[in-house]
Amino acid sequence: MYVPTATETKDGTFQFGINYNPIDYGFRFNKKNSENIYFINATIVPRLEVNVNLLRINNEKINGQKGIGDRQIDLKYLILKEKKYQPSLALIISAPFGIDNSLTTNALVATKSFKLSPKFFAEVTAGLGSPYYIQRDDSEKDNYNIFQDLKFRKKKELAYYYLSGPIGGINFRYEKKAGLMVEWDSQHLNIGAYGTLFKRWTIQAGIINFDQITFGTSYALNLKTLPKRLKKANEN
């Protein structure tokens, strides 16, 4: 839900979706507005994922408050691939180009899969989220150099923060069809469940801190997989 994993994704994987963030855990207008987070994730080359987020508030009370929304780019690099006795290891970094970021990650995580039975698996993730992030101390009207006035900021200064300290979770899944999740995002204990339909469409829901409900959906495909009719044409 909120804790990233080091699970390897296939080269060419493309995923898009939306997640709902409840009002008491809103990143931008905490305890004032709920939010929708739209995202696109792509594994453009082996080991490297690019994730683009767009945060939009709900129930806008002040005209123009919403604007386009907060944009954030995260890069995830798979340092180690999972082996028999070795977990996968990944570094996630939020691009330090934003002026007023609401979403920040910056974490190092490891993930190991365990086969519990022929169809049931457990994926265990543990890691550390940085208590700091980099932000440009600049004005949106004076936006000429993306590397100008970069400064370290504490996540605690944000309206709502997470992934600041020890993080982890367990995903109990049935094949690649459904699963149950329990996670610690450094601030709260969250639980959730998900199901995948038609091998591509995933629906999930959870409870943050045993308090408020979050939910989301996503659709995944592989851009390098050719349609069957194109494969036949190439074979001929």
Secondary structure, 3 states (H helix, E strand, C coil): CCCCCCCCCCCCEEEEEEEEECHHHCCCCCCCCCEEEEEEEEEEECCEEEEEEEEEECCCCCCCCCCCCEEEEEEEEEEECCCCCCCEEEEEEECCCCCCCCCCCCEEEEEEEEECCCCEEEEEEEEEECCEEEEECCCCCCCCCCCCCEEEEEHHHCCCCCCCEEEEEEEEEECCCEEEEEEECCCCEEEEEEEEECCCEEEEEEEECCCEEEEEEEEEEECCCCCHHHHHHHHC
